[in-house]
Amino acid sequence: MFVLAMRSIRQRPGRFAATLLSAFLGAVIVMTFNAMHDTAGAAGVDDVSAESLTTAAAVVGGYGTLLVFFAVASTLTVNVRQRSEEISLLRSTGATPAQIKRMIVGESAAVALVGAVLAIGPAVLGGQALLDQFQESGQVAGSVDYAFGPIALSSGISVTLLASVAAAFLAVRRATKALAGARKERGRMRNLAAWGALVVGAASVSTTFAMDETDAAAMAPPAYGAILLAVGFALFSPVLLTGLLGRLRGPITALAGASGYLTVHNMRRRAAELSGVLMPLIVFTGMATATLYMQAVESDAIEASGLTKSVEDKNLETLNFVVVGIIVVFSCIMLINSLYAATSYRRREFGQQRLAGATPGQVMGMVGVEGLVLTVTGVFLGTVAAVAGILPFTMLRTDAVWPGDQGPGIWLAVVGVAAAATLITSLGTARGTLRTPAVQAVAVAA
Amino acid sequence: MVRRPRRETPVGSSEALRLVEVTKTYGDAENAVTALDGVNLSLPAGSFTAVMGPSGSGKSTLLQCAAGLDRPDHGRVVVDGEEMTGGSEAALTKFRRQRIGFVFQQYNLLPTLTVAQNTVLPLKLAGRRVDRARTEEILAGVGLADRMEHHPDKLSGGQRQRVAIARALVTEPSVVFADEPTGALDTRSARDVLRLLQGSVRLHGRTVVMVTHDPMAASYADSVVFLADGRLAGQLNAPTVDAVAERLAHLGDSVNDEMQAGV
């Protein structure tokens, strides 16, 4: 099976691109920040510098592990679903479920290893740049020498490898379960998880009021709360989407004609599948908006109080930006990958529409309207989650409820990125799909 | 672009489909496969024609070229007096949805739409008015009036194919093309489907062209056109199952004779 795994990677390197990219970026981040552990561990580093370095390494390193896990799991789930034909072929030729599991897990381990090895070079440079940044802002003494050592290497490779293997295991388990026809249980688990995320998120947001106003850590509860709320909304998104489309059926059909008509019916039936696309979209919008606005409020509050930023404040600021950056990149990869897969998976459906008399323009119109509905839903839910985190923090940190000094600029930029990623990916993929003549497109899966 | 009606035959003529010297080659110059080799065919309106031939004889290519799903390398295709010309896919789609209906072996119904929605989809796409009573009437015609709100995955293969036929007829096309419409059906469902196609010709004056490899299916047609190696290889009027099977079995030997006879 391992031989088969290697062969399938060599034959079709393209379909592992998204997994490789996730593993590579994850490994770069984990190694870059764990290099701060190596640097801090060297002899002659003062306490303040060491603390700055290890805090950064611990926080971002932890985030990184989680993100590698989610991103690889998302790309592999897509990958496994696209290969359902190949997998059922293997089953019919006599492969046991365990052998198929070993093949998929083996593939992802190999891809993760390649990603981690490729990441070493960029991580060495990235760590150097990060240390320079710390030294420039005064968070770390200028005398500290850069070290990229065993902690960075071992943690980078092991985290990437373990997260990938675990993600592959989950993805293939879900795929084989789906083949066996187990469905109901998942719905209940999903509802439980969704309510759990919403309750814990709301609780986390509420504890903001219990925090000391001057505590630098006051940003943590609302930020985590916003993420959890975003995840909860994402899990409920199929229900919300179905309801929303029921309301908007009239206007969408009136504005977009036959394309809009198809959009409404498609999306209502496929709402559950679309939550895979909505999840990264909501989390991205919620996270980016919440963190960036809270940081802006925090900076203004410090400025207003006439104090200069302490090393701790600066650490927090750097971390916030880094975390937002990482989440933005990973959510974008997940969004683009799942949207690409979901759209190219519909080659046959597009072919059927064309045979029924839809012009290429009408198909593109339908995909475009779908992208718009997705963007609006994702941005709306993400913004609600973000506001739920921003308001308590603003109330705590300033006298106002609404962060009035901050314009809508940040939010508009976040929305712009979300809309661009969604629309460009879905329309671009659909366009590629339409190049196949309709009759062939329909025959592919037949 | 689709040109303004360029009448190939006098107005009021009853020719539904005409192919003139249609040639189609696949592959590159070195290993080219000629799927259609100068095919001439003329089918009157209100006829039910079966196209038969062994695998690789070009019958599917013939259907796809005639239906505007594929473009011939040479030759002309005229549907209901109007020539199909090379243009953008959008132009070709508009040409098709006005004049041509399709029925496929794999039904090709959209899984997200109900039976009624699938049936009127071509009208919706063409921006035409959808009349609820008319939809009911059409679905009643294929025996599915009580299934209008079902989704295709709740229907049997035969029922799905009947929805596909209702969808093909809803635009009142000049020609309905059916590609192995009974290929995935059991004998009883196949008979229902064939009777429906036959009825659309006899009762409503539609024109149906059906590609099939099944002599039983072909026997429902008014005439059978045989195809071998991309060329026409004879025609059989008022076909019976046995006559069609007999003819098919000897198709290989008779190609040359028939060509000389100039079908």
Interface residues (C-beta under 8 A of the other chain):
Chain A: G257 A258 Y261 H265 N266 R268 R269 R270 E349 G351 Q352 Q353 R354 L355 A356 G357 A358 T359 P360 G361 Q362 P437 A438 V439 V442 A446
Chain B: Q64 L69 D70 E89 A90 T93 K94 R96 R97 F102 F104 Q105 Q106 N108 L109 L110 P111 T112 L113 Q117 N118 L121 P122 K124 L125 A126 G127 H151 R167 T171
